[in-house]
């Protein structure tokens, strides 16, 4: 496993950290700042808030559709 310093050698690189609710990512941001990274951010409220606010999610394959399994979605009925 590579350390962050091996993967990201430039302390000016923008890094966005996220987790489910935002608590662990805040701890990660603080740790990265202690290592000298200057542009480190956490998504407030985590991915749960991101999805709740219907913000777009992208990965290497493009845009992802978020499905809320707690609501009945007619597209999921079979």
N, C-alpha and C positions, 0 to 999 in steps of 0.2 A: 504494500500500500504506500502510495506517495504522500508526502506531507504537503501542506498548502504552499510552503516555501519552495518546494521543488516544482510544483505545478504553476504557481503564479509568483514570478520573481520580482515583478514591478509593484511596489507598494502603492502606486497611484491608480492601479487598475480598479475599475468599478466592480464591486462584488455585491450581489443581491442574495441574501440568505432568507430561506423561508422554511416553515414547518406547518403543522396543522393549525395551531391556534396563535402562534407568534411568540410564545414564551421562550422556547428553546432557541429560536433564531436570534432573539435579543442577547442571550448568553453567548452565542456564537459570534455575534457582531462585536461584543466586548472583548472576547478572546482574540479576534482578528485585529482589533485596534491595538491591543497590547503587543501584538507581533509587529506593529508598525504599518498596517494597512490603513489608508486614509479615507478611502471612498467606499465604505462598507455600509449597507443598508439592510433593514429588515422590513418585510411586508407586515404592516400593522394589522393585527387580527389573524394573520396567517392565511393559509389557503382556504380555510373555512369562510373567512370574511371575503376573500377574493371571489369565491364561487357565489356566495350569497349576494354580492353586489353585481353579479353577472358580468364580471370582467372577462376578457378573452384570455385563453390559455393557449400557448404555442409550445410545441416541441420540435424536434428535428424533422418531423413529418408534416408540420404545418399547424393549422388551427385545430384545436380539439373541442368537441362538443361536450359540455358538462351536462350530465344527466342527474337529476335529483331523484333518487330512488324513494325518497320519503313522500313525494307527491305522485299521484297517479298520472302517468304520461300515456296519452292515447297511442303514441308511436310505439310504445313498448308492449301494448296488448297483442296477444296472439290467440 
